Amino acid sequence: MPAAEPTRAPDAAAPAAAWVRFAPLLLVAAVALVYANSLRVPFLLDDRSAIQENPSITDLGRLGPVLAPAGTTTAGRPLLNLSFALNYAVGGRSVVGYHVANLAIHALATLALFGLVRRTLRLPQSPAGAGDDAPAFWVALLWAVHPLLTGAVTYLSQRAESLMALWYLVTLYAFARAATSTHPARWLAISVVAAAAGMATKEVMMTAPIVVLLYDRVFVADGFRSALGRRRWYYVGLAATWALLAWLMISSHLGDRDVGFRAGDDWLFYAYTQCRVVVSYVRLALVPYPLVFDYGQEILLRSWVDAAPYLPLVLAGLVAVGWAFRRGRAAAGFLGAAFFIVLAPTSSFVPVMGQPMAESRMYLPLAALVALVVLASHRWLGRRAGLGLGLVALALAAGTVQRNEDYRSALHLWAETVRRSPQSSRGHYNLANELVAAGRSAEAVAHYETALALKPDLVPAHNNLANELAKLPGREADALAHYEAALRLQPDLVAAHENAAQLLWQLPGRRSEALPHLEAVTRLRPDSAGAWLALADELARLPGRADESIPCYERALQLRPDLAEAHNNLANRLARVPGRMPEALEHYEAALRLRPDFVEAHYNYANKLANLPGRLPDAVRHYEAALRLNPRLPEAHKNLALALANLGQLDAAAAHLETALQLRPGYPEARALLDQVRAAQGR
């Protein structure tokens, strides 16, 4: 590659303050201290898909699934998934290991930022060419301990943001090193490799080639033409990483994650909203309170009138960036432009409808704002700025420690989310879920209802609220109404069909209404043996439709031959069909091979054997097996007594009949049979 422009050698700079020599160690120590209380934070929300229920991370030896995960939030992000797989290989799903990895990534990103700023300040076109390392230290420290970053560090599945930012910073750092190196090619190669790694981590990395070119223009080259001309093949390599990203986005079906353009005005509403979001990000960078885990979709603005208070502020920021370039403040212009460019993929007009605002997205853009503040303070105050910046760092560190406490449990985190953002339907919904898990059903009902008041089409809230109402006496009708609402909105919601069927089956006079729901489940999940078994059991209970249960039982057993209950229930039906008794006996035997302690199968099998010529001894054996497993079955005692009496064992028959009468006083069939046995004994 062509050599970079000649620059001042780093060792020509003025000597740094003694304490700055320990900057890397101090920065790592700061990260460790402020995030020490995050190591026991549990898995939360998307962590379930990314880690807990992600089968692709469980076998590092099979790199195919690891690098091409499907059906998880890591789809299209192979290096992110690989990092989780490495975690799993070391410590399984122990949460501490994942937090240690997140902290290590954050510490490395902090060091990369320190190195980048330090190298940049030593470049000839830097506004602070004296080589003072203190500004670089303060930029890295304030950024590292800022509470706004907890969303990308403490929340495990947001490793996507911090890992991508690490690659982004390494891309820029390697380019900065190339600018002062006598062998720039190797550093430029490292920069391209880091860019490719970032593309394989998160889609926001798409902005990196643009920011690198702008960095080149501001701090190294004389202009864009010079930059592209001198490092033509380097920029070709950077551009090639876009092809990798495009392939990953297409192959991972990014639209399935509620990202991208859709029909209607969603993109316009999203663009309006981002005016408010960008202003909120800047405010939280300056005053990081209140921090909210999930802002929900309720922050969407539906008209330009709603966006009017925020749009002038965003435009003013963009104008300020242009003004900085025109007035020779290129470094400030670069930082402002980098802030907007890095945010552009998620904070422009391309909708990310599931989460219009997420604090984790500020992980990298915050570095540009912090650098602006630090460099401005050093420009105005010189070394005297250190005291003020140190106090700010202490305040930010305390805020980060406190923010990590909000994550100590999912219940506490969602309670804080609702307290700080009461308009978030998703916040109320997730808080309700955690309250259910904690056994606080009444409180959960209230939050489900609030979630639905905010967002009436929140399907899971209808279903889960119905589940809780179904447990309350007298609220069955309300529960069914919410199941019906869920199914109107999402007719293929299997859980709502199953739950509605279960509730209807329990209500007097409404059992037949459960059947359509069970049939829907088998249509939606034709490979679910449990669904076919449930449908078969319901058909078997309905007058005139019992024989329809047979093919359903048979389908269940095709899918799961080890379902002892299906074998038993199918045998019961086959035994009633002329000519199919041999098949029924085979299924009873299959059920008992699978479950030798299956009381009902022993009893049913014995009943059938008792009516077959020459099989009374076998019937006795199965009645006795059933009673060994459950001695408190009066019908089994009575039927065993009848079989014993027919075999001439009158004393044993009488004993079982007496037991049956003890278990069920006044049992008429047992009393009549006992009288007959005693009469026979008297002869």
N, C-alpha and C positions, 0 to 999 in steps of 0.2 A: 504494500500500500504506500502511497506517497507520504513523505515525512510531514510531520506537523510543523506549524510555524515555530521558529525559535522563541524560546521563552526564558524567563529568569529561572535559574536553578533553585530548587527549594532551599538548599543550604545557604543561599545568599540572603535569606530573610533575616530580619531582626530576631534575636534570641527570644524565645517565649518565656513567660513567667515560670518560675520553678514548679509551682503547683500544677500548671497545665501539662507538664510532662507526665503526670499521673492521670491525665484526663480519661483515657480508655478504662483504667481500673475504676475510677470514680463513677463513670457512667454505668458500667456493669453493676457496681455495688448499688447505685441508686435504683436501677431496675429491679434488682433482687429484693431490696428493702421495701419498695412501695407495692410490689406484687406478691410478697411473701404470704399475705393472708388470702391469696386467690387459689392456693394449691388444692384446697378441699372443696372448692365450688363444684357442685354436681353437674352432670350433663343436663343441658337445657334445650328445649324446643328443637331446633334443627339438628342438634347433636344426635338425636335419635336416628335420623336418616343418614347423617354423615358418618357416624361412628357406631352407635349401639346396635343398629339394625342393618349395617352395611356389610353384606357377606363378602364383598370384593376385597376387604382389607384383611381377611382372616388367614390368607395363604399367600405369603410373600413369594413362595416358590412358583406361583402361577402368575407371571407378570402380565399376561394378557388381560384378565379381569381387573387387575390392579390399575393398569394404565388406561383401561377403557371401561370404567364403571358405568352401570346403567341403573336408572330408577332411584338415584340418590341425588342429594344436592351437590355432590362432587362430580356429577356427570359433566364431561367436557373439560375437566380440570385434573388431568392425570397426575401432575406433580403434587397437587394438594392431596389427592387420594393416596399417592405413594407415601407421603409423609405420615398419614394416618396408619397406613399398613406397617411402616417401620415402628411406629408407636406400639401397634398391636403385637408385633413380633417380639418386642422387648418386654412389655408388661400387660399384654392382653387388653382388657377394658378397664384397668385401674385408672381412675380419673387423674391421679397425681401425675403420672407419666405424660399425659397429654398437656397438662398445664406447664410442666417443666419444659416441654418442647416449645410451647407458645412463648414462654419467657425467654428461652434461648433465641428464638427467631426475633423477638422484640429487641433483645440486647444486641444482636448482630445488626439489625436495622439501625439501631441507635449509633453503633460504631461506624456503619457505612455513611450515615448522615454526617457525623462528625468529620470523617475523612473527606467527604465531598465538599463540605463548606470550607474546611481547612485548605484543601487543594485549590478551591475556587478563589479564595482570598489571596492566594499567592500568584495568581495568573496576572499577566501584564494589564489586562483590561478590567481587572477587578477594582472597585472603588476603594478598597482597602489593601493596596498592594504591599503594605509594610510587612505582612506575614504574621501579624499578631494572631495567636491561636485562641485567645480568650473568647472572641465572638463565636467561633465554631463550637467551643465547649458549651457555651450558654445556649446556643441554638439546639444542640443535641440534648442537653439536660432538660430544658424546659419542655421540649417535645416529648422526651421519654417519660416524664412524670405527669404529663397532662391528663386529667381525668377523662377527657373526651376519647382517649385511646382505649379505655377499658372495654368498650364494645368489641374491639378487634383483638384484644389480648386475653381477657378473662373469659369471654364467651368463645368456647373452643372451636365451634364450627366456623367462626369468622377468621380462623387462621388463614383463610383464603385471602383476606385483605392484608394481613401483616406479611405473609410470605410473598405475595405479589409485590408489596412495597419494598421488601428486601431486595428482590431481583431488580426492581425499578431503580433503586438507589445504587446498586452495584453496577447497573448499566451506565448510569451517569458518572459514577466514581471512576470506573475503568476508562471512560472517555476522558475524564479530567486528567487521569494519570498519563494517558497517551499524549495529551497536549504538552507534557513536560518531559516525556521520555525520549531517550535517544533511540529506542527500539519500540516505536508506537504500535507496530502491527500486532504484537502479542496482546497488548492492552485493548486494542480495538476488537480483536477476536473474542477476548473475554467479554467485552461489552455486548457483542452480538449474541453470544451464547447465553448471557444473563437475560437479554431481551427475549430470546426464545423460551427460556425457562419461565419467565413471567407470563408469556402468552399461554403457556401450559398450566398456569396456576389460576389466573382470573382475567376476565375479559377487559377490565379497565386498563390493562397493560397496553392496549392498542394505541394509547396516547404517547407511549414512550418515544417512538421514533420522532414524533413532532417536537416533543420537549427537548430531546437531544439536539435536534437541528437548531432550535431556538437558542439553546445553551451555547452551541458552537458559534452561532452568529453574534451573541452578546459578549462572550468571554474569550473567544479564541480567534475566530476568523474576522475578516474585514467586511463580510457580507454573506448573504445566502449563496450567491454565485460562487464566491471563493470557497465557502465551506463544502458545497457539493462538488466543486471541481477538484479540490485537493483530496477529498476523501470519498471519491465516487463509489468505489467498491465497498467501502464500509456502509454507506447508506443503502446500497443495493442489498447488502446482507441484512440490515435492519428492516428494510421493506419486505424482504422474504419472510420475515417472522410473521407478517400479517397473513400470509398464505396459511401458515400453520394455525393461526388463530381462527381464520375463516373455516378451515376444515374441521376444527374442534367444535366450533359453534354449530355448524351444519349437522355434524354427526351426532351431537348431543341433544338436538331438537330443543334449542334454547327457548323457543316459544312455549314449550310445555311448562316452563318455569314462570309463566306469566310475565315474560319479558318480550318487548318488541311491539310493533304496530299491530293494531287490531281494528276491526270495523268500528265506526262511530267516532265520537269526539274524545275518546280516552287520551289520545296524544295531546290534544289541545288543553284538556283539563290538567294533564300532567305538567305541561309547559307552564301554565299559570301557577301551579302549585310550587314548581321549582324556584320561582321568584321568592316565594315565602321561605322555602327550604334553605336556599343559599344564604339569605339574610340571617336565618336562624343559626346556620352553621357558624357564620362569622361571630354572631353574638355569643354562642357557646364557646368559641375559641377564646374570646375575651373574658367571659364570665361563665364558667362551666357549671351552671345550675339553672333550672333543674335538668338533670340527665334522665332520659326516658328510654327504657329498653325497647319498646315497640310503640311507635306513634300511630300505627293503624292507617286505614284508608280514609278515615274521617277527616284528615287534614287536607284532602283534595279540594282545590278551589274550582268552582264550576263556571266562572265568568271572569272577564278582564276587570270588571268592577271590583271583585274580591281581590284581585292581584294588584290593583292600583296602588295600595300603600307600599308595596314591596318593589314593584318594577322600577321606579326611579332610583332606588338605592342600588339595584343590580346594574342599571345603566351607568350610574355614577361610578361604580367600581370599574366597569369596562372602559369608561372614558378616562379614568385616572390611569389605567394601564397604558392607554394610548398616549396620554399626556407625558407620562414618565419616559417613554421612548423618544418622544419628540423633543423633550427638554434635556436630553442627555443623561437621564437617570435610568440607564438601560438595566442595571442590576435590579432595581425596584420593579421596573417593567417586566423583567423576566419572572420574578417571583409572583407578581400579580397574575401574569398570563398563565404561569404554571398552575396556580391555584384553580383558575377557571378551566384550563384544559384537562387537568386530571379529573375534575368533577364532571366534565361534559358528558361522558357516557351514561351517567346515572342521574344527572341534574340538568337535563336540557329538555328536549321534547320526545326522546325515545322512552316510552313508558316502561317503568318497572312497577307494575300496578300493585303487586303484592305488598311492597314496602316503598311508598313514595319518599320516605325519609328514614335514614338509618345512620346513627352516629358513627358506626364503624367505617362508613365511607369517607370520613374525615381523617382517617389514619394518615394517609400520605399528604393530602392537601394542607393539613394543619402545619406541616413542616415549612411550607412556603410562608404562611402567615407568621409563624414564630420567627423565622429568619428575618422577615420585614421588620418586626418589632425590635428584635435584638440589634440588627444592624443600624436601625434608626437611633436607638438609644446610645449605641457606641459612637455614632456620628455626632450626636449632640452633646454627650456627656463624657466621652472617652472612657478611661479606665474607671472613672467614678460610677459608671453604670453597673459595675459588678455587684455593689451592695444591694441596689434595688432589685436586680435580677435574681440575686440569691434569695431575697425575701419572697419574691414571686415564686421561685422554685419550691421553697418550703411550703408555701400555701397550696400550690398545685399538688405536691406530693401528699399532703394531708388529705386533700380532696380525693385523690386516687385511692388511698387506703380506705377512706370512708365509703367511696363508691363500691369498692370490692365487697364491703360488708353487705351491700344490697343484694349481692349474688349468692349469699350463703345458703339459700334454699329457693327452690322454684316458687314456693308459696309466698315467701317474703318478697321476691323479685316482682312477681305479678301484682302483689298488693301495692308495692311502691309505684309500679307502672300506672295502676289505676288511680292512685292518689295524685300523681303528678300529671297524668293525662287522662282525665275522667271521660273524655269523649271517644276513647279507643274501644271499639267493640271487641277487637281481638284481645285487648287487655282484660276486659271483663270475662270474656269466654275462657281464656286460659286460666285466669284466677279461679273461675268456677270449677274447672277441671281439677285444679290442685286442691280445692276445698272438698270436692268429692273424694279424692284420694285420702284426705285427712279425716274423712268421716263427718264432715260438717255440711250435710246435705241441705239444710234449710238456708244457710248462707249462700250455697252454690246456686240454689234456685233463684235467689234474688239477683245474682250477677248474670246468670243466663238470661233472665228476663230483661235486665238492663242492656245486655249485648244485643238482644233482638229488638229492643226499642231503638237502639242506635242504627242497627243494620238488620232489617226484617228478613233479608234473604240469606242470612248466615246459616246455611244448612246444618252444619254440625251442631250448632247451638240448639236448633229445634230438636234434633235427635237426642242430644244429651239431656236437655231439659225434660223431654218426655220420659227418659229413663228414670230421672229422679222423681218426677210427678207420679209415675207408675208405682213407686214404693209407698206413696202417701195414701192413707185411706180416703176414699171419696174423690180422688183426683184422677181416676182412670180416664174419664171423658176428656179432661184437659190434656192428658198424656197422648191419647189417640189423636186429638186435634193437632198436636205438634208433630206427631209422626206423619200425619197426612200432609201438613205444611211442608215438611222436609221432602216428602215424595212428590209433591207438586213441583217443587223447585228442582229436584234431582231424582227423577223416577228410577234411576239405576242404583240408588243407594242401598246396598245389600243390608247394611246394619239396621236401617230403619224398617225394611221389610221383615227382617228376622225379629226385631224387637216388637213390632206391631203384632206379628203373628203370635208371639209368646204371650203378650198381654191379652189379646182376644181369646186365646185358648183358655185363659183363666177366668174369663167373665161368663157368668151364667147366660145361656141362650145365644152366645155370640161366637162359639167355637167354629162354626162353619165359615165365618168371615175371615178366619186365619188362612184358609186354603189358598185364596188368590195370592196372598203374600208369599206363602211357601212355594207356590208354582213360579212366582217371579224370581225367587232366589235360585231355583234350579235353572231357569233360563239365563240368569246373569252369571251363575257359577255352575255350568254344566259338569265340571270336573270335581265338584265338591261332594264327596260321599256323604258327609254330614247333612248337606242340604237334601239329598235324595232320601236319606233315612228319615228326616223330619217330615218330609212330604208324605212318605209311605205310611208313617205312623198316624198322621192325621187322616189320610184316606181310609186306613183300616178301621178307624173309629166311626166313620160316617155311614149311616144306613144306605144301602144301594150302591156304594162306591168302594166297598172293601176289596173287591177283586182287583181294582185298579192299583192297589198298593203293591201287588206282586211284582210287576215289572220295575217299579220304583225301588223295591228292596233288591231286586236282582241287579239293577244299575249301580246301587250303592256298593254291592259286593263285587261287582266288576272293578270298581275303582279302589275298594279297600276290602280285600278278602279276609282281613283280620278283624272285621267288626263283629264281635260275638253277638252283640245286641241285634244286629241286622239278621244274622243267621237265626236267632231264636224267634224274632218277630215274623220273619218269612215262613219259618216252619209252622207257626201258629196259623197263618193264612192258608198255606198249602194243605194242612191237615183237614181243612174244611172243604177242599175241592175234591170231588170224586176222582179216584184213580191216582192221586198225587201224594198219598200217604208215604210211600217209600222215599220220595224226595224230602218230605218233611222230616222223617227220621234222620236222614243224612245231615240235614242242617242243624238239628238238635245236637247230633254228635260233633259236628264241626264247632258249634258254639261252646261245647264243654271241653273240647280239645284246647280251644283258645283260652277259655276261662273255667278251669275245673271248680272254682268256687262260685259259679254263677247259679245262685239259688233258684231263680225263676226258671232257668233252662232245665235244671234237674226236675223241678216240679212239673213243668209242662210236658217234658219227655216222659215222665212216669205216668202222667194221665193218659197219654196216647198208648203207651205200652200196655197199660192195664186193660185196654179194650181189644188187644190183639191176641189171637190164640197162641198159647204157649209162652207168652212173654210176661206173665205175672211175676216170676222171680226177678226179672230185670226191672220191672216197675217198682217192686219193693226196694231194690237196691238204690234206685234213684230217689225214691221218697225218703229213705233213710239218710242219703247224702244231703238232701235239702234240709232235713231236720237237724242234722249235725251242724250245719252252717247257721241255721236259724230255727231254734226249737219252738219259737212262739208263732207257729203257723197252724191255726186250728183246722183249716181245710186240708193241709197236708197230713195232719194226724188222722183226720176222718177218712181220707182216701187210702192212706196206708192201712188203716184198720180194715177197710173193706177188702183190700187185696189180701191181707193176712187171713181174714176170715174165710175167703174163698180158697185159700191154701190150707185151711184146717187149723191154723194157729190162733185159736179162739182166745187164749189167755193174753197173748201179746196184742190181739186186736182190741180186747176190752181195755187194756192199759192205755192204749193210744186214744181210745174214745173218751176215757175219763179225763185224760190230759186236754183233749179238745174242749170238753165241757168246762174245765177249769179256766181255760183261756177265753172261752166265749160261753158264759152261762146262758142256758136256754136255747142252745144251738139245736134246732129241731131235728135236722138230719142226723146229727151225732147221737141225740137222745134216742131216736127211733132205732138206729142201727145197734146201739148198745143194748136196748131191750131185746132185740133179736138175738144178739150174741149170748146174752145171759140166759135167754130161753133155751138156746142150743146147748149151753153149758149144763143147764139143769137136766137135760135129757141124758 
